[in-house]
Amino acid sequence: MHIIFKNGLASARKNFIPGLILQGFALTMVLLYYFHQPTHQFLLKIPEIKQRMGALFPIITASFFGGFIPFLFMAVQKTIRREQYVSHLLFLTGYWALNGWIIDLLYQGQALWFGDQPDVLTIVKKTAVDQFLFCPLWSVPFAAVTMHWKNCDFSFKTACARFSRKTFTIELLSILIAIWAVWIPAVAIIYSLPMALQFPLFNIVLCFWSLLLTALSNGDK
């Protein structure tokens, strides 16, 4: 247990400044929506596009913002080798296409369950379900498993051979603690928007977060 908290807190401290930037960015977008009329009018066009595209909207936009743009950044920064371009691009876009679809369903389900009013109690309920149910039951385990597979050069045989239940459990809980430190405030900010705009803001925050983490990891090299 000590190792779990130590690793989680170390990661949270490492991501403290990027987390504050992320939260500040998300809060700025929300404030612009409520208090800046041109931004408000621009953002109101997004739900119309989402409605026309249907289920394709979260799949395409999440794969673009969470996968394609960060991939381009990594390619320009040369953090991945040329021979890895295709595999990493397919992995990142596929990973976020699936996650984007699931997260959009989460937002829709929570709107049906708790309503679409951005009051404090509703925001607290949605944030709690998001971070303390969805995150530990799906988001973090799925990320840990798929990233382990990627780090084993997309070999199922190697991934299984290198798998350790103890190490996986420690890593899982450590990641969860680190994510909570950054994403609980960010998710609460996202849920303060009307439901139709929650997923578009998630995409922007996701892209910003992915780029920040890539830049941070580059700085550690």
C-alpha positions in Angstrom: 0.0 0.0 0.0 2.9 2.3 0.8 4.3 1.8 -2.7 1.0 2.5 -4.3 0.6 5.9 -2.5 4.2 6.7 -3.1 4.1 6.1 -6.8 0.7 7.8 -7.2 1.7 10.9 -5.2 5.0 11.1 -7.2 3.1 11.1 -10.4 0.6 13.6 -9.1 3.4 15.9 -8.1 5.0 15.5 -11.5 1.7 16.4 -13.2 0.8 19.2 -10.8 1.7 22.1 -13.0 0.3 20.6 -16.2 -2.8 19.7 -14.2 -3.3 23.3 -13.1 -2.8 24.5 -16.6 -5.3 22.0 -17.8 -7.9 23.0 -15.2 -7.3 26.7 -15.9 -7.8 26.1 -19.6 -11.0 24.2 -19.1 -12.3 26.8 -16.7 -11.5 29.6 -19.2 -13.5 27.8 -21.8 -16.5 27.5 -19.5 -16.3 31.1 -18.5 -16.1 32.2 -22.1 -19.2 30.1 -22.9 -21.2 31.8 -20.1 -19.8 35.4 -20.3 -18.4 35.9 -23.8 -21.1 36.1 -26.4 -19.0 35.4 -29.5 -17.6 32.2 -27.9 -21.1 31.3 -26.7 -22.5 31.6 -30.2 -19.6 29.6 -31.7 -19.9 26.7 -29.2 -23.6 26.5 -29.7 -23.0 25.4 -33.3 -21.1 22.3 -32.1 -24.2 20.4 -30.8 -25.8 20.9 -34.2 -22.9 19.1 -35.9 -22.9 16.4 -33.2 -26.6 15.8 -33.8 -26.1 15.5 -37.6 -23.2 13.1 -37.2 -24.7 10.9 -34.5 -22.5 8.2 -33.0 -19.7 9.1 -35.4 -19.1 12.4 -33.8 -17.5 11.1 -30.5 -15.6 8.4 -32.4 -14.1 10.7 -35.0 -13.4 13.7 -32.8 -11.9 11.8 -29.9 -9.6 9.8 -32.3 -8.6 13.1 -33.9 -8.0 15.2 -30.7 -6.8 12.4 -28.4 -4.9 10.3 -31.0 -4.1 12.0 -34.3 -2.9 15.4 -33.0 -0.7 14.0 -30.2 0.7 11.5 -32.8 1.7 14.4 -35.0 3.3 16.1 -32.1 5.3 13.0 -31.1 6.3 12.5 -34.8 7.6 16.1 -35.0 9.4 15.8 -31.7 10.9 12.4 -32.9 9.8 10.6 -29.7 8.7 7.6 -31.9 10.7 6.0 -34.7 9.6 6.1 -38.3 9.0 2.4 -38.4 6.6 2.8 -35.5 4.5 5.5 -37.1 1.7 3.3 -38.5 1.4 1.1 -35.4 1.3 4.0 -33.0 -1.1 6.0 -35.2 -3.5 3.1 -35.5 -3.2 2.4 -31.7 -3.8 6.0 -30.6 -6.7 6.7 -32.9 -8.3 3.3 -32.3 -7.9 3.6 -28.5 -9.5 7.1 -28.4 -12.2 6.2 -31.0 -13.4 3.5 -28.7 -13.0 5.5 -25.5 -14.6 8.5 -27.1 -17.7 6.5 -28.0 -17.9 5.1 -24.4 -17.3 8.4 -22.7 -20.1 10.0 -24.8 -22.4 7.3 -23.7 -21.4 8.0 -20.1 -22.3 11.7 -20.5 -25.6 10.8 -22.1 -26.4 8.3 -19.4 -25.6 10.6 -16.6 -27.8 13.3 -18.2 -30.7 10.9 -18.2 -29.9 9.7 -14.7 -29.2 13.1 -13.0 -30.6 15.6 -15.4 -28.9 18.2 -17.5 -29.0 21.2 -15.1 -25.4 22.4 -14.3 -26.2 23.0 -10.6 -23.7 22.2 -7.9 -25.4 19.0 -6.7 -25.7 17.6 -10.2 -22.1 18.4 -11.0 -21.0 16.6 -7.8 -23.0 13.5 -8.6 -21.8 13.3 -12.1 -18.2 13.9 -11.1 -18.4 11.2 -8.4 -19.8 8.6 -10.8 -17.2 9.5 -13.5 -14.2 9.4 -11.2 -15.1 6.9 -8.6 -17.0 4.3 -10.7 -16.3 4.7 -14.4 -12.6 5.6 -13.9 -11.5 2.7 -11.7 -13.9 0.1 -13.3 -13.1 0.9 -17.0 -10.9 3.9 -17.8 -7.8 3.1 -15.8 -7.8 -0.8 -16.2 -8.4 -0.5 -20.0 -5.6 2.1 -20.2 -3.2 0.0 -18.2 -3.8 -3.1 -20.2 -3.6 -1.5 -23.6 -0.5 0.6 -22.8 1.2 -2.6 -21.4 0.4 -4.2 -24.8 1.8 -1.2 -26.7 4.9 -1.2 -24.6 5.4 -4.8 -25.5 5.5 -3.8 -29.2 1.9 -4.9 -29.7 2.8 -8.6 -29.0 0.2 -10.5 -27.0 2.7 -13.2 -26.3 5.2 -10.8 -24.9 2.5 -8.9 -23.0 1.3 -12.1 -21.3 4.8 -13.2 -20.5 5.7 -9.9 -18.9 2.4 -9.6 -17.0 2.5 -9.6 -13.2 -0.7 -9.4 -11.2 1.1 -7.7 -8.3 2.9 -5.1 -10.5 -0.3 -4.5 -12.5 -2.3 -3.9 -9.3 0.2 -1.5 -7.9 0.5 0.4 -11.3 -3.3 0.5 -11.6 -3.9 2.1 -8.2 -0.9 4.4 -8.6 -2.3 5.7 -11.9 -5.7 6.1 -10.4 -4.4 8.3 -7.6 -2.5 10.4 -10.0 -5.5 10.8 -12.3 -7.8 11.8 -9.5 -5.4 14.6 -8.5 -5.7 16.2 -12.0 -9.0 15.1 -13.4 -11.5 15.5 -10.6 -11.4 19.3 -10.9 -11.3 19.1 -14.7 -14.3 16.8 -14.9 -16.3 18.9 -12.5 -15.6 21.9 -14.9 -16.7 19.9 -17.9 -20.0 18.9 -16.2 -20.7 22.6 -15.5 -21.6 23.0 -19.2 -24.8 21.8 -20.8 -24.7 18.1 -21.8 -24.4 18.9 -25.5 -21.2 20.8 -24.9 -19.6 18.4 -22.4 -18.0 16.0 -24.9 -16.7 18.8 -27.2 -15.0 20.4 -24.2 -13.7 17.0 -23.1 -12.1 16.6 -26.6 -10.3 20.0 -26.3 -9.1 19.2 -22.7 -8.0 15.7 -23.8 -5.9 17.1 -26.7 -4.3 19.7 -24.4 -3.6 17.2 -21.7 -2.0 14.7 -24.2 0.2 17.4 -25.6 1.3 18.5 -22.1 2.1 15.0 -21.0 4.1 14.4 -24.2 6.0 17.7 -23.8 6.6 16.8 -20.1 8.0 13.3 -20.9 10.2 14.9 -23.6 11.6 17.2 -21.0 12.6 14.3 -18.7 14.8 12.8 -21.4 
